[in-house]
């Protein structure tokens, strides 16, 4: 207990650093994109992306701007969706489906910053390629999910009404200062709420980490049909994906794991770590940006689709 109390200043400092880093990207991004939308500058640029979502998923073309913003920061894109929702331009289902499409920009960023430079160097060409392929398939599945659910549950009538509302709001702002004022007013409510929810969510995650909650999950590889050396790989991956990949690569290179066993260990690690990563790393995003109810729904769907792909991969590897 004494050690836990001594960790509080460090935890509060981490929360402050995380919040400053997050809002330093989010606030300017939301305000600038909102201004560009109000002044109509993004209309031509985002038309192709908007038409894709509008045609195949029955989503309003306006989400293209949030999709574009999410390439820089998922928080910026998510806060834009919440801003649209607060302005009456999107409903909960449209926000949910739109947020899932942010997996594409996130995957592209991770592909060049993590998967290619790190995964290949640790796992090698074969295992690294499989690892990247599995995560790429999960993105494709999410995109197909958005398209299917959007076509089945959203109507063109809803899309038309939202477009009309947005056009009225765009034509209302004709000067730079009017656009600035209107954008600031529309973003203020969203940012004010997130100024509380995001630091609070971060604080909870850091407190749970300090209490060791994420390490109190016993796993036995033998019960999953894996060699005993996979136990260390599973636990390491749940603690840190980089450590887990290193452990898998080490066991594979020392011939303690065959290629099939290494792939199974990798897939089981992703399945078991999904709930941990969801709470530990994604909780601040989903719950902080979208709120508890909608954030939980988005988080469960996104994580569930990932687990579905990993489980399908396990079945496919077992058949081979």
N, C-alpha and C positions, 0 to 999 in steps of 0.2 A: 504493500500500500504506500509506504514511504517513497519507494522508487517511482511509483506511478505519479505521485504528487510532484516529485522532482522533475518529471518529464513534462509537466504542464507548460512551463515557459517555452520549451522547445516546440511543443505542439502548437501553441498559439502563434509562434513565429512562423511555423510552416503554413498555418492557415492564412496568415497575413500575406506571406509571399505568394502562395497559390492564388489568393483572391486578387492581389495586385497584378500578377501575371495574366490572369484570366480577363479581368476588366480592362486592362491596357490594350488588349486586342478587341474585346467585345464592344465597348462603348464607341470608339471611333468607327469601327466597321459598321455597326448598326446605323449610326447617325449618317455616315457618308452614303451608304447604299440607300437609306431612306430618302435622303436629299436627292440623289440621282433619280430615284423612282418618281418623286414628286415633280421633278423638272422634266421627266420624260426621256432622260439621256440613255437609260438602260433598256428602253423598249425595243429598239432595233437589235441591240447586242444579244439580248436574251430571248428573242423571238424563236429561234430554232429549238432551244432547250425547252422553252415553254410549250411549243407546239408538240414536242415529243410526249411530255407528261400529259398534256391536254388530250392528245389523240389516243394514246395507249392506256392511260390510267385514269382518265376523266378527272384529272386534277387541274386546278386553275393555273394558267400560265404564269401568274404572279410568283409562284414558288421558285421559279427559275433564279430570281435574284437571291433568295435565301440559299439555294443550291450552290450558286456561284460564291457566296460569302463563306460557305462552309469549307471551301478549299483552303482558305486562310485559317479558319477556326470554326470548329463545330459549335462552340458557344455562340459565335456571331450568327451563324446560320440558324441555330435553334432559337435565339432571342428574337430574330426577325420573324420567325413563324409565330412565336407567342405574341409579338407586336401586331402581326396581321390578325391573329385571333381576337386580340383585345379591341381592334378596330372593326371587328365584325366581317372581315374579309375571308376568314377560314373558320370551319367548325372543328370539333375535336378529332373527327375521323380524318379529315384532310390534313390536319397537323400531324397526326400519328403516321399516316402513310408518307407524307413529305419528309418527316424526320428520318424514316428508314432509308430513304434515298441518299441521305448523307453518308451512308456506308461507302458509297462509291468514291467521293472525294477523300474520305479518310483512308480508304484502301490504297488509293493512288499515292497519297502522301507517305503512308507506311511502306509502300512498295519500294520507293526510292531512298527513304531514310532508314528503314529497318530491315525489310525482307531481303532485298538484293545485297546490300553491303554486309549485313550481319548474319543472316540465315545461311547464305551460301558459304561464308567463311567458316562458320561453326559446323554446319551439318554436311557440307560437301555438295557436289552438284546434284546427286541423285536424291538424297533425303531433303536437301534444301528445295529442290524443284517440286517435290511432292508436298512439302509444307506450304509453299507459296500457292500451288495448284488448289489445295484444299481450301485455303482462305479465299482464293479467287472464286471458287465455286459457290462459297457461302454468299458472296456479294451478288453473284448472278441469281441465286435462289431468292435473295431478298428483293431484287429488282423484279423478278417474275411475280413474287408475292404481292408487291405493290400494284403491278399491272392487273393481276387477276382480281384482287380484292377491290381495287379502284373501279374496274369495269363492272363488277357485280353489285357493288354497294353505292357507288356514286352515280349521279345522273347528269346528263348534259345541261339540264335545267339549272341545277345547282351551280354548275360551272359558269353558265351564262350570267346568272344573277351576281356572282362574285366579280366577274369581269366588269359588269356595268358599274358596280359600286366603286371598283378601283379606278375606272376611267373618270368617274365624277370627281374622285379625290385628286387625281392627277391634274385635271384641267383647272382645279380650284387654285393651284399654286402656279403662278406665272413668272414670278421674279425670284431672284436668289434669296433675298431676305425673307420673303414669304415662305419659300420652301424650307429654309433653315428653321424658321419659327414653327412651322407645322410639323416638321420632322422631329424637332426637339420635344414638342408637346406629345406627340404620339409615342416616342421612345421612353419618355420620362417614367411613365407608370410601370412599364416592363422592367426597366433598369432598377427602379426603386425596389420592386419586389425581389429581384434577383440579388440585390445588394444584401439582403437578409438571408435568402434561401441558399445561395451558393456557399457563403462562408459557414453557415450552419451545417450544411451537408458535409463539407470538408472537415469540420471539427469532429463530427460524429465518426467519420471514417478513420481519422487519425487517432481518436480515442480508442476505437475498437482494435486498431493495429497495435497500440501501446499495451492493451490488455492481453494481446496474444490470441485473440479470438480466431484469427485466420490460420493459426498454426495448430489448433486443437482439432484436427481432422485426421484421425488415423486411417491409413490406406494400406491394404495388403495386395500386392500385385498378383500373388498366386490366385486369389479369389476371382480375379478378372481374366485368368488364363494366360498370365504373363510370367516370364522368368522372375526370380527373386530380385535380380539386380534392377528390375524396373521400378521397384518400390521407391528407391532413392530418386529416380527420375521423376516419378509422379509427384512426390512431396516437394522436390526442388522446383518443378514447374508451377505448382500451386503457390509457392512462395514468390517466385520470380521466373518469368518465362525465359529470360536469358540463361539463368542458372539451369533451368530444366532442359533447354536445348543443348547446353554444354554437357550435361550429364548423359543425355541420350547419345550424343555424338561420341562421347568417351566410351560408353558401353559397346556401341556399334563398332568403333575402330579397334577395340580390344577383343572383338569376336564374342563378346558375352551376349550380344543380340544379333539375330539374323536381320536381314532387311525387312522382312515381313513383321517380325517382332518389334523392330524399331519403329515401323510405321504404326503398328497397333499401340505401342507405348505413347507415341506422339499424339494419336487421336484420343486415347483414354485420358491423357494429360489435359488436352484441350477441353474435354467434356467435364472432368472433375474440377478444373480450374475456372470454368465459365461462371458458376455462381459466385466464386470468390472474387474474380476480376470484376464482375458486375457490381458487386457491393463496394469493393475496395477502390476501384479506379473509375468506374462509370457512374457511381451513385451521385457524385457531385454534379455531373452533367445532366442525367435524366431527371433527378428529383429537384436539383437546384434550378434548372432552366424551365422545365415543363410543369413543375409542381408535383405533389405526391401522387394524386390519382392518375393523371394522364402520363406522368413520368414512369410510374410503375407499369402501366400497360405497355408503353413503348419498350421499356427495358425488358420485360418478359417476352414480348414478341421477338425482339431482335436477338436476345440470347437464345430463345427457343429455336429460332431458325438456324442459328449457328450450331447448336447441339444436334439438330436434325441432320445437318450436313456431316458432322463428325460421326454420328451413329451410322449413317448411310455408308460412309467411308469404311467403318469397321466391318459392316456386313459385306461390302464389296471385297475387302482384303481377305476376309475369312473364306469367301467363296473361291478366290483365286488359288 
